[in-house]
Structure formats: C-alpha cells, structure tokens
Amino acid sequence: MSSSPSLPKVGSHLVLSLPAPHVFQMTLNRPQQLNAMTDELEVDIRRSFDFFEHEPSLWIMVLTGNGRAFCAGQDLKNWLDKNRGKVETVLHPSGQPMQAESEYSKSLQRLHQGGFGALSTRRSTKPIIAAVDGICMGGGAETLVNCDIVVASQRSVFAFPEVKRGVVAAMGGIPRLSQLCGHQRASELLLLGHTITAQEAHDRYNMINRLVPVEKSAPIDEGQKAVEAVALDLARQMTENSPDSLFATKEALVLARDAAGDDIDASARAGVQGERSRLLNVGQNIAEGLEAFKNKRAPRWFNPAKAQAKL
C-alpha cells in the first residue's frame, strides 16, 4: 500500500488536505477577509497547484474556501497599501495626466503564472471541482468559471464587479464567461457588475453544475460541509475511473474549448496587451475606483484618454 505524499508547507492562509484517496483539497483560509487574494497567498497556491500537477498519486482537486466566502477576489485594501507611493504621474500624448505604473506588464506576468490565484487561466490536465458556499466575486468568479465542475449552495452569490472598481476581469473571466453563457448574457453580467443568485448562475449563466439546498440562515460551517460533501462524492466517483482516461479526456476538453474559439490564454493576453487596457492600467480611473472602494464612497470618474478603435 503506497503512503500518502508529503504536502507542501504553506502559510495559515491556505489549508491543504487529502480527504480521500487520490483527492487533493485546497481550502482558502482568510475568512475575516472573505478569502480575498494577496500576493503571498497566490504564491502558496501556485506552489501547491504545481505539486498537485506533478504528483502522480493525486488525480482530482477540490477547491473551496473557509467562512462565508469562496473568494471575494483581490484584496484591494492590501494591494493599495503595498503600492501606495510607488506610482508617479506623467502625461499621456493627449495631454491627460496618467499614473505611470505599468500594471499591464504585471498582469501579463500574472497570466503566464496561471492567472488570478494562479488558477484562473491554468491549463490543467487534471479535473478541478469547485465547492462554493457564500460569496464568489471578482477574481474568485474568474477562477470559478475555469473549473471543470462547480458545486454551489443555493445561498451563494456571484458577481464580476470589476467595472465598479475601475478595473477589468482580465484574468480569463471575459472569454470563459462568454463561452459559457453567450455574448449578450456575459455582457450584462460584466458591464453592469451586478450580483446574481446561485439559481441565476445555474439557470441563466451556466456557471454551476450542482445546486445544494442550504438555508440562508444556516450556520456557515453547515453550508460549507454540504457543498464539500457533494464535491467529494463527485471526486470519489471520478477516482473509480482510469486516471489515464481522466487526464486524456480533460486534455481533449481543453483542446475542444480552444478549437471553439475559447483560447483563454490568447484572448486574455490580447486583452491585457491592448491599448485600451494599457490606458486603463495607467489612468486616473483605476486609482479613483480603488480609493473609493477602500474609503467606502462612490467613485468620481474622469473622462478616459482616447484609444485607437480596432474593430
């Protein structure tokens, strides 16, 4: 009988476990911050995912979060505090003042490293099951739509609120969501930034495979245990199949997705590298949106610099 593999050492913001044979579970563990992403957490996730990818005894991943959120996206307050004072003001050729922080180049680097949380654009050949109870927004939602199977409680809520913060869902969420639910429905969700229920995410946007009945008033741990139980049951069913067949099928699914015009790497990279994204990432509105979010006030938007339209 083979022994269990030694798990990577990570910070307290991430819990790694082996809940069943051949199943690897990764649990985001910043419940007070709604499991919002930091650079340090992202590094540990990347290391843990690389371990999972290269460990032959692990076939399936279950991804979940502790507390009342799966993941609320980037920890914007943490990001602002770390980057304050590192941005200088320069003039765009149009004469409009802009922030000269090359965020688009950082975004490109992040894409190469697997996207948001090192997960949102990763092309894994092993199945990934997400177990969601509670809040799933921003980069958390971008990660979700890149998973293979999604289990969510009926009390969960979902949103891509980036436009409300002066940023964009550039880590793969746009092409993936459009592929899942079509251009018009993706446009409605992404351009309005509205929050939707789990039922809507399941019925209208095709973001969820299995809905798990959980009352809104139920204790937090009750909902989390319920979705994890369903996710683990699906994972155990998968482990009854040949791992060679599982991985080959997953790879074929990724290739089929690419053939259908959803090459998430190319689409996301093209979006990040585009002139409009460059202007967004060095403009006044991104700074205003993030400051407004931190200070819990309505943003005061500026007219954007002109970009050359490419249709």
C-alpha positions in Angstrom: 0.0 0.0 0.0 1.5 3.3 -1.1 2.0 6.1 1.5 0.3 9.5 1.2 2.5 12.2 -0.4 4.0 14.9 1.8 2.1 18.1 1.3 3.9 21.4 0.6 4.4 23.8 3.6 2.2 26.9 3.2 1.0 29.8 5.4 -2.1 29.7 7.5 -4.0 31.5 4.7 -4.2 28.1 2.9 -5.2 24.7 4.1 -4.1 21.6 2.2 -5.6 18.1 2.8 -6.1 14.7 1.4 -9.8 14.0 2.1 -10.0 10.8 0.0 -7.6 8.5 -1.9 -6.2 10.4 -5.0 -8.1 13.6 -4.0 -6.3 16.8 -3.1 -8.2 19.6 -1.4 -7.1 23.2 -1.3 -9.0 25.5 1.1 -8.6 29.3 1.1 -8.3 30.3 4.7 -8.7 34.1 5.2 -12.3 34.0 6.4 -12.1 37.5 8.0 -11.1 38.9 4.6 -13.6 36.8 2.7 -10.6 34.8 1.3 -9.5 37.7 -0.7 -6.3 37.2 -2.6 -2.9 38.5 -1.6 0.5 38.1 -3.3 1.6 35.8 -0.6 -1.5 33.6 -0.8 -1.1 33.5 -4.6 2.5 32.2 -4.3 1.4 29.4 -2.0 -1.5 28.4 -4.3 0.9 28.3 -7.2 3.3 26.1 -5.4 0.5 23.8 -4.2 -1.0 23.5 -7.6 2.4 22.7 -9.2 2.7 20.0 -6.5 -0.7 18.6 -7.4 0.0 18.6 -11.1 3.3 16.7 -10.7 2.2 14.2 -8.0 1.1 11.0 -9.8 -0.9 9.7 -6.9 -3.3 12.8 -6.9 -5.9 12.8 -9.7 -8.6 15.2 -8.6 -8.6 18.6 -6.9 -11.4 20.1 -4.8 -11.1 23.9 -4.3 -13.1 25.6 -1.6 -12.9 28.4 1.0 -13.4 28.7 4.7 -16.0 31.1 6.2 -18.8 32.9 4.4 -17.0 33.3 1.1 -15.4 31.1 -1.6 -13.2 34.1 -2.7 -14.1 37.8 -2.9 -11.4 38.5 -5.4 -8.3 40.6 -5.0 -7.6 42.1 -1.5 -7.8 45.6 -2.8 -7.0 47.2 0.5 -3.9 45.1 0.9 -2.9 45.9 -2.7 -3.4 49.7 -2.2 -1.4 49.7 1.0 1.5 47.8 -0.6 1.6 50.0 -3.8 1.0 53.4 -2.2 3.7 55.9 -3.2 5.1 53.7 -6.0 3.2 55.5 -8.7 4.2 58.7 -10.4 2.1 61.0 -12.6 3.1 61.5 -16.2 1.3 63.0 -19.3 -0.3 60.9 -22.0 0.4 62.1 -25.5 -3.1 63.6 -25.5 -2.0 65.8 -22.6 -4.1 63.9 -20.0 -2.2 63.1 -16.7 -1.9 59.4 -16.1 -0.4 57.1 -13.4 2.9 55.7 -14.8 2.6 52.3 -13.0 3.0 49.6 -15.7 0.2 47.4 -14.3 -0.5 45.8 -17.7 3.0 44.3 -17.6 2.3 42.9 -14.2 -1.0 41.5 -15.5 0.9 39.8 -18.3 3.3 38.2 -15.8 0.3 37.0 -13.7 -1.3 35.5 -16.8 1.8 33.5 -17.5 1.8 32.2 -13.9 -1.8 30.9 -14.2 -3.9 34.0 -13.9 -5.7 35.1 -10.7 -4.8 33.0 -7.8 -2.5 31.0 -10.1 -5.7 29.2 -11.2 -8.0 31.3 -13.4 -6.1 30.6 -16.7 -4.2 27.5 -15.7 -4.5 24.7 -18.3 -4.5 21.7 -16.1 -4.9 18.1 -17.4 -6.4 17.0 -14.0 -10.0 17.7 -13.1 -10.8 20.5 -10.7 -14.0 20.7 -8.7 -15.0 23.9 -7.0 -17.2 23.8 -3.8 -18.8 27.2 -3.2 -20.8 28.4 -0.2 -21.3 32.1 0.1 -19.6 35.0 -1.7 -17.8 34.4 -5.0 -16.8 37.6 -6.8 -14.2 39.2 -9.0 -11.1 37.1 -9.4 -12.9 34.4 -7.4 -15.6 34.2 -10.1 -12.9 34.2 -12.8 -11.3 31.2 -11.1 -14.7 29.5 -10.7 -15.5 29.6 -14.5 -12.2 28.0 -15.2 -13.0 24.9 -13.0 -14.4 21.8 -14.6 -17.3 21.1 -12.2 -18.9 23.7 -9.9 -20.9 22.7 -6.8 -22.6 25.6 -5.0 -25.1 26.2 -2.2 -28.3 27.9 -3.1 -27.5 30.8 -0.8 -24.3 31.6 -2.7 -23.9 34.9 -4.7 -21.8 35.7 -7.7 -20.5 38.9 -9.4 -17.9 40.3 -11.7 -17.8 43.8 -10.1 -14.6 45.0 -11.7 -16.2 47.8 -13.7 -17.4 49.3 -10.4 -13.8 49.4 -9.1 -12.2 50.9 -12.3 -10.6 47.6 -13.3 -11.4 44.8 -15.7 -11.9 41.0 -15.4 -8.6 40.5 -17.3 -7.6 37.1 -15.8 -9.7 35.0 -18.2 -13.2 35.7 -16.9 -14.3 37.5 -20.0 -13.6 34.8 -22.7 -14.6 32.0 -20.4 -17.9 33.5 -19.3 -18.8 34.4 -22.9 -18.2 30.8 -23.9 -20.4 29.5 -21.0 -23.4 31.7 -21.5 -23.1 33.7 -24.7 -22.1 37.2 -25.6 -25.3 39.1 -24.5 -25.6 37.4 -21.1 -21.9 37.8 -20.4 -22.1 41.4 -21.4 -25.0 42.0 -19.0 -23.1 40.5 -16.1 -19.7 42.0 -16.9 -20.8 45.5 -17.9 -23.3 46.1 -15.1 -21.3 44.4 -12.4 -24.5 43.2 -10.7 -24.6 40.4 -8.1 -26.6 37.3 -9.1 -28.0 34.4 -7.1 -26.8 30.9 -7.3 -30.1 30.0 -9.0 -29.4 32.6 -11.7 -25.8 31.5 -12.1 -27.1 27.9 -12.6 -30.2 28.6 -14.8 -29.2 31.6 -16.9 -25.4 31.8 -16.9 -24.4 28.1 -16.9 -21.8 28.7 -14.2 -22.9 25.9 -11.8 -23.3 22.1 -12.3 -24.9 21.1 -8.9 -27.0 23.3 -6.6 -27.0 22.2 -3.0 -30.0 23.2 -0.8 -28.7 25.3 2.1 -30.9 27.8 4.0 -29.6 31.4 4.2 -29.9 31.3 8.0 -28.0 28.0 8.3 -24.6 28.2 10.2 -21.6 28.9 8.0 -20.0 25.6 8.6 -23.2 23.7 7.7 -23.2 25.2 4.2 -19.5 24.6 3.7 -19.8 21.0 4.8 -22.8 20.4 2.5 -21.1 21.6 -0.7 -17.8 19.9 0.2 -19.7 16.6 0.7 -21.2 16.8 -2.8 -17.8 17.8 -4.3 -16.0 15.0 -2.6 -18.7 12.5 -3.7 -18.1 13.6 -7.3 -14.4 13.3 -6.8 -14.6 9.8 -5.4 -16.8 8.8 -8.4 -14.1 10.1 -10.7 -11.4 8.1 -8.9 -13.3 4.9 -9.8 -12.3 5.6 -13.4 -8.9 5.2 -15.1 -6.6 8.1 -14.3 -5.1 7.9 -17.8 -8.6 8.2 -19.3 -9.5 11.1 -16.9 -6.4 13.1 -17.9 -6.7 12.4 -21.6 -10.4 13.4 -21.5 -9.6 16.6 -19.6 -6.9 17.4 -22.1 -9.3 16.8 -25.0 -11.9 19.0 -23.4 -9.3 21.9 -23.2 -8.3 21.4 -26.8 -12.0 21.3 -27.9 -12.6 24.6 -26.0 -9.6 26.1 -27.8 -10.9 24.9 -31.2 -14.3 26.5 -30.4 -12.5 29.8 -30.2 -12.0 30.0 -26.5 -8.2 30.0 -26.3 -8.3 31.7 -23.0 -4.5 32.4 -23.0 -4.6 34.2 -26.3 -7.8 36.1 -25.6 -6.8 37.2 -22.1 -3.3 38.1 -23.2 -4.6 40.1 -26.2 -7.0 42.0 -23.9 -4.2 42.9 -21.4 -1.8 43.9 -24.1 -4.4 46.1 -25.9 -4.1 49.9 -26.0 -7.3 50.3 -24.0 -6.1 48.1 -21.2 -2.8 49.9 -21.1 -4.6 53.2 -20.8 -6.9 51.8 -18.1 -4.0 50.5 -16.1 -2.1 53.7 -16.1 -5.1 56.1 -16.0 -6.8 58.1 -13.2 -9.9 56.0 -13.0 -8.2 52.8 -11.7 -6.7 54.8 -8.8 -10.0 56.6 -8.2 -12.0 53.3 -8.2 -9.7 51.5 -5.8 -9.5 54.5 -3.4 -13.3 54.9 -3.5 -13.7 51.2 -2.7 -11.3 51.4 0.2 -13.0 54.5 1.6 -16.5 53.1 1.0 -17.6 56.1 -1.1 -19.0 56.5 -4.6 -16.2 56.9 -7.2 -15.8 60.2 -9.2 -14.9 59.1 -12.7 -12.7 61.1 -15.2 -13.1 61.1 -18.9 -10.7 58.4 -20.3 -7.8 59.0 -22.7 -8.7 58.2 -26.3 -7.7 54.8 -27.7 -7.5 53.8 -31.4 -10.5 51.7 -32.1 -9.8 48.3 -33.6 -12.9 46.6 -35.0 
